[in-house]
Amino acid sequence: MGEIKQLGKVQFGDVVGTAIKEHWSGVLTIDNPEYTEYVEFKGGSISGFSSAERKKLIGEILTAGGHLSPEEVKRAVDHQKKNGGRLGDILVELEMITRQRLEEAMALHQMSVLALCLSAKDSELSFEPDIALESKK
């Protein structure tokens, strides 16, 4: 692991431009009074991100998006407790949502989290080279 680079209050887009140009690998932390986001880079490309917003449960995301009712989510969670498995797979298996709709809803949620990163103001940014996103979760 390399030394953490304190980048200060800079725009996320400017940092991404530098990361691409310099082929960064590691984790960028966006620390804001309201949230903390983590963006992983590998060879200068964004390879993943994590945040409190992204960690919402899949049932919460689908309910908030109007794709499922709270009762449907509860029924799927009860099925999961009895039989195991991933909730998204269970929702598809129980025909509460199509695989395509599930993937679209999750992609839209991920895009909204990334948009939050892009619009970050008054955030302190730092970069820790040569670490993986899993170490920040």
KOLVEXLUM-245100 format. One record per residue: residue in three letters; z, y, x of N, C-alpha, C in turn. Coordinates in nm, 2 decimals, padded with zeros to 4 digits. Each point is the difference from the previous one (the first is absolute). Layout:
N
<pt residu="Ala" n_w="Z" n_v="Y" n_u="X" ca_w="Z" ca_v="Y" ca_u="X" c_w="Z" c_v="Y" c_u="X"/>
...
END
This chain:
137
<pt residu="Met" n_w="00.00" n_v="-00.12" n_u="00.08" ca_w="00.00" ca_v="00.12" ca_u="-00.08" c_w="00.00" c_v="00.12" c_u="00.09"/>
<pt residu="Gly" n_w="-00.08" n_v="00.10" n_u="-00.05" ca_w="00.00" ca_v="00.13" ca_u="00.08" c_w="00.10" c_v="00.10" c_u="-00.06"/>
<pt residu="Glu" n_w="00.00" n_v="00.11" n_u="00.06" ca_w="00.09" ca_v="00.11" ca_u="-00.04" c_w="-00.05" c_v="00.06" c_u="-00.13"/>
<pt residu="Ile" n_w="00.09" n_v="00.04" n_u="-00.09" ca_w="-00.03" ca_v="00.06" ca_u="-00.12" c_w="-00.05" c_v="00.15" c_u="00.03"/>
<pt residu="Lys" n_w="-00.12" n_v="00.03" n_u="-00.05" ca_w="-00.06" ca_v="00.13" ca_u="00.01" c_w="00.04" c_v="00.09" c_u="-00.12"/>
<pt residu="Gln" n_w="00.08" n_v="00.10" n_u="00.02" ca_w="00.03" ca_v="00.09" ca_u="-00.11" c_w="-00.11" c_v="00.10" c_u="-00.01"/>
<pt residu="Leu" n_w="-00.07" n_v="00.00" n_u="-00.12" ca_w="-00.12" ca_v="00.08" ca_u="-00.02" c_w="00.03" c_v="00.13" c_u="-00.07"/>
<pt residu="Gly" n_w="00.12" n_v="00.00" n_u="-00.07" ca_w="00.04" ca_v="00.12" ca_u="-00.07" c_w="-00.07" c_v="00.01" c_u="-00.14"/>
<pt residu="Lys" n_w="-00.01" n_v="00.13" n_u="-00.04" ca_w="-00.06" ca_v="00.02" ca_u="-00.13" c_w="-00.15" c_v="00.03" c_u="00.01"/>
<pt residu="Val" n_w="-00.07" n_v="-00.11" n_u="00.01" ca_w="-00.15" ca_v="00.01" ca_u="00.01" c_w="-00.06" c_v="-00.06" c_u="-00.13"/>
<pt residu="Gln" n_w="-00.12" n_v="00.02" n_u="-00.02" ca_w="-00.07" ca_v="-00.06" ca_u="-00.12" c_w="-00.04" c_v="-00.14" c_u="00.03"/>
<pt residu="Phe" n_w="00.02" n_v="-00.09" n_u="-00.10" ca_w="-00.03" ca_v="-00.14" ca_u="00.02" c_w="-00.14" c_v="-00.02" c_u="00.04"/>
<pt residu="Gly" n_w="-00.10" n_v="00.08" n_u="-00.06" ca_w="-00.14" ca_v="-00.02" ca_u="00.04" c_w="-00.03" c_v="00.03" c_u="00.14"/>
<pt residu="Asp" n_w="00.07" n_v="00.10" n_u="00.06" ca_w="-00.02" ca_v="00.03" ca_u="00.14" c_w="00.05" c_v="-00.12" c_u="00.09"/>
<pt residu="Val" n_w="00.11" n_v="-00.06" n_u="-00.04" ca_w="00.06" ca_v="-00.11" ca_u="00.07" c_w="-00.10" c_v="-00.12" c_u="-00.01"/>
<pt residu="Val" n_w="-00.05" n_v="-00.02" n_u="-00.11" ca_w="-00.10" ca_v="-00.11" ca_u="-00.02" c_w="-00.12" c_v="00.02" c_u="00.09"/>
<pt residu="Gly" n_w="-00.05" n_v="00.12" n_u="00.01" ca_w="-00.11" ca_v="00.03" ca_u="00.08" c_w="00.03" c_v="-00.03" c_u="00.15"/>
<pt residu="Thr" n_w="00.12" n_v="00.03" n_u="00.05" ca_w="00.04" ca_v="-00.03" ca_u="00.13" c_w="00.02" c_v="-00.15" c_u="00.02"/>
<pt residu="Ala" n_w="00.06" n_v="-00.06" n_u="-00.10" ca_w="00.02" ca_v="-00.15" ca_u="00.01" c_w="-00.13" c_v="-00.07" c_u="00.01"/>
<pt residu="Ile" n_w="-00.10" n_v="00.04" n_u="-00.07" ca_w="-00.13" ca_v="-00.07" ca_u="00.01" c_w="-00.07" c_v="00.03" c_u="00.13"/>
<pt residu="Lys" n_w="00.01" n_v="00.12" n_u="00.05" ca_w="-00.06" ca_v="00.04" ca_u="00.13" c_w="00.06" c_v="-00.07" c_u="00.11"/>
<pt residu="Glu" n_w="00.13" n_v="-00.02" n_u="00.00" ca_w="00.08" ca_v="-00.05" ca_u="00.11" c_w="00.03" c_v="-00.15" c_u="-00.02"/>
<pt residu="His" n_w="-00.05" n_v="-00.06" n_u="-00.11" ca_w="00.02" ca_v="-00.15" ca_u="-00.03" c_w="00.15" c_v="-00.03" c_u="00.00"/>
<pt residu="Trp" n_w="00.08" n_v="00.07" n_u="-00.08" ca_w="00.14" ca_v="-00.03" ca_u="-00.01" c_w="00.03" c_v="-00.13" c_u="-00.06"/>
<pt residu="Ser" n_w="00.11" n_v="-00.06" n_u="00.04" ca_w="00.05" ca_v="-00.12" ca_u="-00.06" c_w="00.15" c_v="00.02" c_u="-00.01"/>
<pt residu="Gly" n_w="00.06" n_v="-00.02" n_u="-00.12" ca_w="00.14" ca_v="00.03" ca_u="-00.02" c_w="00.03" c_v="00.05" c_u="-00.14"/>
<pt residu="Val" n_w="00.11" n_v="00.06" n_u="-00.01" ca_w="00.04" ca_v="00.05" ca_u="-00.14" c_w="00.03" c_v="00.15" c_u="00.00"/>
<pt residu="Leu" n_w="-00.07" n_v="00.07" n_u="-00.09" ca_w="00.03" ca_v="00.14" ca_u="-00.02" c_w="00.10" c_v="00.01" c_u="-00.11"/>
<pt residu="Thr" n_w="00.11" n_v="00.08" n_u="00.02" ca_w="00.10" ca_v="00.02" ca_u="-00.10" c_w="-00.02" c_v="00.15" c_u="-00.05"/>
<pt residu="Ile" n_w="-00.01" n_v="00.01" n_u="-00.14" ca_w="-00.01" ca_v="00.13" ca_u="-00.06" c_w="00.14" c_v="00.01" c_u="-00.08"/>
<pt residu="Asp" n_w="00.08" n_v="00.09" n_u="00.06" ca_w="00.14" ca_v="00.02" ca_u="-00.05" c_w="00.01" c_v="00.13" c_u="-00.08"/>
<pt residu="Asn" n_w="00.01" n_v="-00.01" n_u="-00.13" ca_w="00.01" ca_v="00.11" ca_u="-00.09" c_w="00.13" c_v="00.00" c_u="-00.06"/>
<pt residu="Pro" n_w="00.06" n_v="00.12" n_u="-00.05" ca_w="00.13" ca_v="-00.01" ca_u="-00.07" c_w="00.00" c_v="-00.08" c_u="-00.12"/>
<pt residu="Glu" n_w="-00.12" n_v="-00.03" n_u="-00.06" ca_w="-00.01" ca_v="-00.08" ca_u="-00.12" c_w="-00.03" c_v="-00.14" c_u="00.02"/>
<pt residu="Tyr" n_w="-00.06" n_v="-00.03" n_u="00.11" ca_w="-00.05" ca_v="-00.14" ca_u="00.03" c_w="-00.03" c_v="-00.02" c_u="00.14"/>
<pt residu="Thr" n_w="-00.01" n_v="-00.13" n_u="00.04" ca_w="-00.04" ca_v="-00.04" ca_u="00.13" c_w="-00.12" c_v="-00.10" c_u="-00.01"/>
<pt residu="Glu" n_w="-00.11" n_v="00.03" n_u="00.06" ca_w="-00.11" ca_v="-00.09" ca_u="00.00" c_w="-00.03" c_v="-00.05" c_u="00.14"/>
<pt residu="Tyr" n_w="-00.05" n_v="-00.12" n_u="00.01" ca_w="-00.04" ca_v="-00.06" ca_u="00.13" c_w="-00.15" c_v="-00.04" c_u="-00.01"/>
<pt residu="Val" n_w="-00.07" n_v="00.04" n_u="00.10" ca_w="-00.15" ca_v="-00.03" ca_u="00.01" c_w="-00.02" c_v="-00.08" c_u="00.13"/>
<pt residu="Glu" n_w="-00.05" n_v="-00.12" n_u="-00.01" ca_w="-00.03" ca_v="-00.08" ca_u="00.12" c_w="-00.15" c_v="00.02" c_u="00.04"/>
<pt residu="Phe" n_w="-00.01" n_v="00.02" n_u="00.13" ca_w="-00.13" ca_v="00.01" ca_u="00.06" c_w="-00.02" c_v="-00.12" c_u="00.10"/>
<pt residu="Lys" n_w="-00.13" n_v="-00.05" n_u="00.00" ca_w="-00.04" ca_v="-00.10" ca_u="00.09" c_w="-00.13" c_v="00.04" c_u="00.06"/>
<pt residu="Gly" n_w="00.00" n_v="00.03" n_u="00.13" ca_w="-00.13" ca_v="00.04" ca_u="00.06" c_w="-00.06" c_v="00.12" c_u="-00.06"/>
<pt residu="Gly" n_w="00.08" n_v="00.09" n_u="-00.05" ca_w="-00.05" ca_v="00.13" ca_u="-00.05" c_w="-00.03" c_v="-00.01" c_u="-00.15"/>
<pt residu="Ser" n_w="00.02" n_v="-00.11" n_u="-00.07" ca_w="-00.03" ca_v="-00.01" ca_u="-00.14" c_w="00.13" c_v="-00.02" c_u="-00.08"/>
<pt residu="Ile" n_w="00.01" n_v="00.05" n_u="-00.12" ca_w="00.11" ca_v="-00.02" ca_u="-00.08" c_w="00.00" c_v="-00.15" c_u="-00.05"/>
<pt residu="Ser" n_w="00.10" n_v="-00.07" n_u="00.03" ca_w="00.00" ca_v="-00.15" ca_u="-00.03" c_w="00.11" c_v="-00.03" c_u="-00.11"/>
<pt residu="Gly" n_w="00.08" n_v="00.10" n_u="-00.04" ca_w="00.10" ca_v="-00.03" ca_u="-00.10" c_w="00.09" c_v="00.12" c_u="-00.02"/>
<pt residu="Phe" n_w="00.08" n_v="00.00" n_u="-00.10" ca_w="00.10" ca_v="00.10" ca_u="-00.02" c_w="00.11" c_v="-00.05" c_u="-00.09"/>
<pt residu="Ser" n_w="00.11" n_v="00.07" n_u="00.01" ca_w="00.12" ca_v="-00.05" ca_u="-00.08" c_w="00.08" c_v="00.13" c_u="-00.04"/>
<pt residu="Ser" n_w="00.06" n_v="-00.01" n_u="-00.12" ca_w="00.08" ca_v="00.11" ca_u="-00.04" c_w="00.08" c_v="-00.05" c_u="-00.12"/>
<pt residu="Ala" n_w="00.10" n_v="00.09" n_u="-00.03" ca_w="00.08" ca_v="-00.04" ca_u="-00.12" c_w="-00.08" c_v="-00.01" c_u="-00.12"/>
<pt residu="Glu" n_w="-00.10" n_v="00.09" n_u="-00.01" ca_w="-00.09" ca_v="00.00" ca_u="-00.12" c_w="-00.08" c_v="-00.13" c_u="00.00"/>
<pt residu="Arg" n_w="-00.05" n_v="-00.04" n_u="00.11" ca_w="-00.08" ca_v="-00.12" ca_u="00.01" c_w="00.08" c_v="-00.13" c_u="-00.03"/>
<pt residu="Lys" n_w="00.13" n_v="00.01" n_u="00.02" ca_w="00.09" ca_v="-00.12" ca_u="-00.02" c_w="00.04" c_v="-00.02" c_u="-00.14"/>
<pt residu="Lys" n_w="-00.05" n_v="00.08" n_u="-00.09" ca_w="00.02" ca_v="-00.02" ca_u="-00.14" c_w="-00.04" c_v="-00.14" c_u="-00.03"/>
<pt residu="Leu" n_w="00.07" n_v="-00.06" n_u="-00.09" ca_w="-00.03" ca_v="-00.13" ca_u="-00.05" c_w="-00.13" c_v="00.00" c_u="-00.07"/>
<pt residu="Ile" n_w="-00.08" n_v="-00.11" n_u="00.01" ca_w="-00.13" ca_v="-00.01" ca_u="-00.06" c_w="00.01" c_v="00.02" c_u="-00.16"/>
<pt residu="Gly" n_w="00.11" n_v="-00.05" n_u="-00.06" ca_w="00.02" ca_v="00.02" ca_u="-00.14" c_w="00.02" c_v="00.15" c_u="-00.04"/>
<pt residu="Glu" n_w="00.07" n_v="00.07" n_u="00.09" ca_w="00.02" ca_v="00.15" ca_u="-00.02" c_w="-00.13" c_v="00.07" c_u="00.00"/>
<pt residu="Ile" n_w="-00.09" n_v="-00.04" n_u="00.10" ca_w="-00.13" ca_v="00.07" ca_u="00.02" c_w="-00.08" c_v="-00.03" c_u="-00.12"/>
<pt residu="Leu" n_w="-00.01" n_v="-00.12" n_u="-00.04" ca_w="-00.09" ca_v="-00.04" ca_u="-00.12" c_w="00.05" c_v="00.06" c_u="-00.13"/>
<pt residu="Thr" n_w="00.13" n_v="00.01" n_u="-00.01" ca_w="00.06" ca_v="00.06" ca_u="-00.13" c_w="-00.03" c_v="00.15" c_u="00.00"/>
<pt residu="Ala" n_w="00.03" n_v="00.06" n_u="00.12" ca_w="-00.03" ca_v="00.15" ca_u="00.01" c_w="-00.14" c_v="00.03" c_u="-00.03"/>
<pt residu="Gly" n_w="-00.09" n_v="-00.09" n_u="00.04" ca_w="-00.15" ca_v="00.02" ca_u="-00.02" c_w="-00.05" c_v="-00.03" c_u="-00.13"/>
<pt residu="Gly" n_w="00.09" n_v="-00.05" n_u="-00.09" ca_w="-00.03" ca_v="-00.04" ca_u="-00.14" c_w="-00.08" c_v="-00.13" c_u="-00.01"/>
<pt residu="His" n_w="00.01" n_v="-00.08" n_u="00.11" ca_w="-00.07" ca_v="-00.13" ca_u="00.00" c_w="00.08" c_v="-00.11" c_u="-00.07"/>
<pt residu="Leu" n_w="00.13" n_v="00.01" n_u="00.01" ca_w="00.09" ca_v="-00.10" ca_u="-00.06" c_w="00.12" c_v="00.07" c_u="-00.07"/>
<pt residu="Ser" n_w="00.06" n_v="-00.07" n_u="-00.10" ca_w="00.12" ca_v="00.05" ca_u="-00.06" c_w="00.12" c_v="-00.05" c_u="00.08"/>
<pt residu="Pro" n_w="00.11" n_v="00.06" n_u="-00.01" ca_w="00.12" ca_v="-00.05" ca_u="00.07" c_w="00.04" c_v="-00.15" c_u="-00.05"/>
<pt residu="Glu" n_w="-00.03" n_v="-00.03" n_u="-00.12" ca_w="00.03" ca_v="-00.13" ca_u="-00.05" c_w="-00.09" c_v="-00.11" c_u="00.07"/>
<pt residu="Glu" n_w="-00.13" n_v="00.04" n_u="00.02" ca_w="-00.09" ca_v="-00.09" ca_u="00.07" c_w="00.05" c_v="-00.03" c_u="00.14"/>
<pt residu="Val" n_w="00.04" n_v="00.11" n_u="00.07" ca_w="00.05" ca_v="-00.01" ca_u="00.14" c_w="00.12" c_v="-00.09" c_u="00.00"/>
<pt residu="Lys" n_w="00.09" n_v="00.02" n_u="-00.10" ca_w="00.12" ca_v="-00.09" ca_u="00.00" c_w="-00.03" c_v="-00.14" c_u="-00.02"/>
<pt residu="Arg" n_w="-00.10" n_v="-00.03" n_u="-00.09" ca_w="-00.04" ca_v="-00.14" ca_u="-00.02" c_w="-00.06" c_v="-00.06" c_u="00.12"/>
<pt residu="Ala" n_w="-00.08" n_v="00.08" n_u="00.08" ca_w="-00.05" ca_v="-00.05" ca_u="00.12" c_w="00.10" c_v="-00.02" c_u="00.11"/>
<pt residu="Val" n_w="00.10" n_v="00.09" n_u="00.01" ca_w="00.11" ca_v="-00.02" ca_u="00.09" c_w="00.08" c_v="-00.12" c_u="-00.03"/>
<pt residu="Asp" n_w="00.03" n_v="-00.02" n_u="-00.13" ca_w="00.07" ca_v="-00.12" ca_u="-00.04" c_w="-00.07" c_v="-00.13" c_u="00.04"/>
<pt residu="His" n_w="-00.13" n_v="00.00" n_u="-00.01" ca_w="-00.09" ca_v="-00.11" ca_u="00.04" c_w="00.01" c_v="-00.02" c_u="00.15"/>
<pt residu="Gln" n_w="00.00" n_v="00.11" n_u="00.07" ca_w="00.01" ca_v="00.00" ca_u="00.15" c_w="00.14" c_v="-00.06" c_u="00.04"/>
<pt residu="Lys" n_w="00.11" n_v="00.04" n_u="-00.07" ca_w="00.13" ca_v="-00.05" ca_u="00.04" c_w="00.01" c_v="-00.16" c_u="-00.02"/>
<pt residu="Lys" n_w="-00.07" n_v="-00.04" n_u="-00.11" ca_w="00.00" ca_v="-00.15" ca_u="-00.02" c_w="-00.09" c_v="-00.08" c_u="00.09"/>
<pt residu="Asn" n_w="-00.12" n_v="00.06" n_u="00.02" ca_w="-00.10" ca_v="-00.08" ca_u="00.07" c_w="-00.04" c_v="00.05" c_u="00.14"/>
<pt residu="Gly" n_w="00.05" n_v="00.12" n_u="00.04" ca_w="-00.04" ca_v="00.05" ca_u="00.13" c_w="-00.14" c_v="00.06" c_u="-00.01"/>
<pt residu="Gly" n_w="-00.04" n_v="00.05" n_u="00.12" ca_w="-00.13" ca_v="00.06" ca_u="00.01" c_w="00.00" c_v="00.15" c_u="00.00"/>
<pt residu="Arg" n_w="-00.12" n_v="00.06" n_u="00.03" ca_w="-00.02" ca_v="00.14" ca_u="00.01" c_w="-00.02" c_v="00.06" c_u="-00.14"/>
<pt residu="Leu" n_w="00.06" n_v="00.11" n_u="-00.03" ca_w="-00.01" ca_v="00.05" ca_u="-00.14" c_w="-00.14" c_v="00.04" c_u="-00.04"/>
<pt residu="Gly" n_w="-00.08" n_v="00.05" n_u="00.09" ca_w="-00.13" ca_v="00.04" ca_u="-00.03" c_w="-00.08" c_v="-00.13" c_u="-00.04"/>
<pt residu="Asp" n_w="00.02" n_v="-00.11" n_u="00.07" ca_w="-00.07" ca_v="-00.12" ca_u="-00.03" c_w="00.04" c_v="-00.06" c_u="-00.14"/>
<pt residu="Ile" n_w="00.13" n_v="00.02" n_u="-00.02" ca_w="00.06" ca_v="-00.05" ca_u="-00.13" c_w="-00.06" c_v="00.09" c_u="-00.12"/>
<pt residu="Leu" n_w="-00.01" n_v="00.13" n_u="00.02" ca_w="-00.06" ca_v="00.08" ca_u="-00.10" c_w="-00.14" c_v="-00.04" c_u="-00.04"/>
<pt residu="Val" n_w="-00.08" n_v="-00.03" n_u="00.11" ca_w="-00.13" ca_v="-00.05" ca_u="-00.02" c_w="00.00" c_v="-00.13" c_u="-00.07"/>
<pt residu="Glu" n_w="00.08" n_v="-00.09" n_u="00.05" ca_w="00.01" ca_v="-00.14" ca_u="-00.06" c_w="00.03" c_v="00.00" c_u="-00.15"/>
<pt residu="Leu" n_w="00.10" n_v="00.09" n_u="-00.03" ca_w="00.04" ca_v="00.01" ca_u="-00.14" c_w="-00.10" c_v="00.09" c_u="-00.09"/>
<pt residu="Glu" n_w="-00.11" n_v="00.04" n_u="00.07" ca_w="-00.10" ca_v="00.08" ca_u="-00.07" c_w="00.05" c_v="00.13" c_u="-00.06"/>
<pt residu="Met" n_w="00.10" n_v="00.06" n_u="00.07" ca_w="00.05" ca_v="00.13" ca_u="-00.04" c_w="-00.09" c_v="00.11" c_u="00.06"/>
<pt residu="Ile" n_w="-00.07" n_v="-00.03" n_u="00.11" ca_w="-00.08" ca_v="00.10" ca_u="00.07" c_w="-00.11" c_v="-00.08" c_u="00.07"/>
<pt residu="Thr" n_w="-00.11" n_v="00.05" n_u="00.02" ca_w="-00.11" ca_v="-00.07" ca_u="00.08" c_w="00.03" c_v="00.03" c_u="00.15"/>
<pt residu="Arg" n_w="-00.05" n_v="-00.09" n_u="00.08" ca_w="00.01" ca_v="00.02" ca_u="00.15" c_w="-00.06" c_v="00.13" c_u="00.04"/>
<pt residu="Gln" n_w="-00.12" n_v="00.03" n_u="-00.06" ca_w="-00.07" ca_v="00.13" ca_u="00.03" c_w="00.09" c_v="00.12" c_u="-00.03"/>
<pt residu="Arg" n_w="00.06" n_v="00.00" n_u="-00.12" ca_w="00.08" ca_v="00.11" ca_u="-00.04" c_w="00.12" c_v="00.02" c_u="00.08"/>
<pt residu="Leu" n_w="00.06" n_v="-00.12" n_u="00.04" ca_w="00.12" ca_v="00.00" ca_u="00.09" c_w="-00.04" c_v="00.07" c_u="00.13"/>
<pt residu="Glu" n_w="-00.11" n_v="-00.05" n_u="00.06" ca_w="-00.04" ca_v="00.06" ca_u="00.13" c_w="-00.04" c_v="00.14" c_u="-00.01"/>
<pt residu="Glu" n_w="-00.06" n_v="00.04" n_u="-00.11" ca_w="-00.03" ca_v="00.15" ca_u="-00.01" c_w="00.12" c_v="00.08" c_u="-00.01"/>
<pt residu="Ala" n_w="00.10" n_v="-00.05" n_u="-00.08" ca_w="00.13" ca_v="00.08" ca_u="-00.02" c_w="00.07" c_v="00.01" c_u="00.13"/>
<pt residu="Met" n_w="00.00" n_v="-00.10" n_u="00.08" ca_w="00.07" ca_v="00.00" ca_u="00.13" c_w="-00.07" c_v="00.09" c_u="00.10"/>
<pt residu="Ala" n_w="-00.13" n_v="-00.01" n_u="00.00" ca_w="-00.08" ca_v="00.09" ca_u="00.09" c_w="00.02" c_v="00.15" c_u="-00.04"/>
<pt residu="Leu" n_w="00.00" n_v="00.03" n_u="-00.12" ca_w="00.02" ca_v="00.14" ca_u="-00.05" c_w="00.14" c_v="00.04" c_u="00.04"/>
<pt residu="His" n_w="00.10" n_v="-00.08" n_u="-00.01" ca_w="00.14" ca_v="00.03" ca_u="00.04" c_w="00.00" c_v="00.03" c_u="00.15"/>
<pt residu="Gln" n_w="-00.07" n_v="-00.08" n_u="00.08" ca_w="00.00" ca_v="00.02" ca_u="00.15" c_w="-00.07" c_v="00.13" c_u="00.03"/>
<pt residu="Met" n_w="-00.11" n_v="00.03" n_u="-00.07" ca_w="-00.07" ca_v="00.13" ca_u="00.02" c_w="00.09" c_v="00.11" c_u="-00.03"/>
<pt residu="Ser" n_w="00.08" n_v="-00.01" n_u="-00.10" ca_w="00.09" ca_v="00.12" ca_u="-00.04" c_w="00.11" c_v="00.02" c_u="00.11"/>
<pt residu="Val" n_w="00.05" n_v="-00.11" n_u="00.06" ca_w="00.09" ca_v="00.01" ca_u="00.11" c_w="-00.06" c_v="00.06" c_u="00.12"/>
<pt residu="Leu" n_w="-00.12" n_v="-00.04" n_u="00.03" ca_w="-00.08" ca_v="00.06" ca_u="00.12" c_w="-00.02" c_v="00.15" c_u="-00.03"/>
<pt residu="Ala" n_w="-00.04" n_v="00.04" n_u="-00.12" ca_w="-00.02" ca_v="00.14" ca_u="-00.04" c_w="00.13" c_v="00.08" c_u="00.02"/>
<pt residu="Leu" n_w="00.12" n_v="-00.06" n_u="-00.02" ca_w="00.12" ca_v="00.06" ca_u="00.02" c_w="00.02" c_v="00.03" c_u="00.15"/>
<pt residu="Cys" n_w="-00.04" n_v="-00.09" n_u="00.08" ca_w="00.00" ca_v="00.02" ca_u="00.15" c_w="-00.09" c_v="00.12" c_u="00.04"/>
<pt residu="Leu" n_w="-00.12" n_v="00.00" n_u="-00.06" ca_w="-00.10" ca_v="00.10" ca_u="00.04" c_w="00.05" c_v="00.14" c_u="-00.05"/>
<pt residu="Ser" n_w="00.07" n_v="00.01" n_u="-00.10" ca_w="00.04" ca_v="00.13" ca_u="-00.05" c_w="00.14" c_v="00.04" c_u="00.05"/>
<pt residu="Ala" n_w="00.06" n_v="-00.08" n_u="00.09" ca_w="00.13" ca_v="00.03" ca_u="00.05" c_w="00.01" c_v="00.14" c_u="00.06"/>
<pt residu="Lys" n_w="00.10" n_v="00.07" n_u="-00.05" ca_w="00.03" ca_v="00.14" ca_u="00.06" c_w="00.15" c_v="-00.01" c_u="00.03"/>
<pt residu="Asp" n_w="00.04" n_v="00.08" n_u="00.10" ca_w="00.14" ca_v="00.01" ca_u="00.04" c_w="00.05" c_v="-00.13" c_u="00.05"/>
<pt residu="Ser" n_w="-00.09" n_v="-00.08" n_u="00.06" ca_w="00.04" ca_v="-00.14" ca_u="00.05" c_w="00.00" c_v="00.00" c_u="00.15"/>
<pt residu="Glu" n_w="00.10" n_v="-00.07" n_u="00.05" ca_w="00.00" ca_v="-00.02" ca_u="00.15" c_w="-00.07" c_v="-00.13" c_u="00.03"/>
<pt residu="Leu" n_w="-00.09" n_v="00.00" n_u="00.08" ca_w="-00.08" ca_v="-00.12" ca_u="00.04" c_w="00.04" c_v="-00.04" c_u="00.14"/>
<pt residu="Ser" n_w="00.01" n_v="-00.13" n_u="00.01" ca_w="00.02" ca_v="-00.06" ca_u="00.14" c_w="-00.08" c_v="-00.13" c_u="00.00"/>
<pt residu="Phe" n_w="-00.03" n_v="-00.04" n_u="00.13" ca_w="-00.08" ca_v="-00.12" ca_u="00.02" c_w="00.06" c_v="-00.09" c_u="00.10"/>
<pt residu="Glu" n_w="00.02" n_v="-00.12" n_u="-00.04" ca_w="00.06" ca_v="-00.10" ca_u="00.09" c_w="-00.11" c_v="-00.10" c_u="00.04"/>
<pt residu="Pro" n_w="-00.05" n_v="00.00" n_u="00.12" ca_w="-00.11" ca_v="-00.09" ca_u="00.04" c_w="00.05" c_v="-00.14" c_u="00.01"/>
<pt residu="Asp" n_w="-00.10" n_v="-00.09" n_u="-00.01" ca_w="00.02" ca_v="-00.14" ca_u="00.03" c_w="00.11" c_v="-00.07" c_u="-00.09"/>
<pt residu="Ile" n_w="00.02" n_v="00.04" n_u="-00.12" ca_w="00.08" ca_v="-00.07" ca_u="-00.09" c_w="-00.07" c_v="-00.03" c_u="-00.13"/>
<pt residu="Ala" n_w="00.05" n_v="-00.10" n_u="-00.07" ca_w="-00.07" ca_v="-00.04" ca_u="-00.13" c_w="00.08" c_v="00.06" c_u="-00.12"/>
<pt residu="Leu" n_w="-00.07" n_v="00.02" n_u="-00.11" ca_w="00.06" ca_v="00.05" ca_u="-00.12" c_w="00.12" c_v="-00.07" c_u="-00.05"/>
<pt residu="Glu" n_w="00.00" n_v="-00.14" n_u="00.02" ca_w="00.11" ca_v="-00.08" ca_u="-00.04" c_w="00.13" c_v="00.04" c_u="00.06"/>
<pt residu="Ser" n_w="00.00" n_v="00.06" n_u="00.12" ca_w="00.13" ca_v="00.05" ca_u="00.06" c_w="00.06" c_v="00.12" c_u="-00.07"/>
<pt residu="Lys" n_w="-00.08" n_v="00.07" n_u="-00.09" ca_w="00.05" ca_v="00.11" ca_u="-00.07" c_w="00.04" c_v="-00.03" c_u="-00.14"/>
<pt residu="Lys" n_w="-00.02" n_v="-00.12" n_u="-00.05" ca_w="00.03" ca_v="-00.03" ca_u="-00.14" c_w="00.15" c_v="-00.03" c_u="-00.01"/>
END
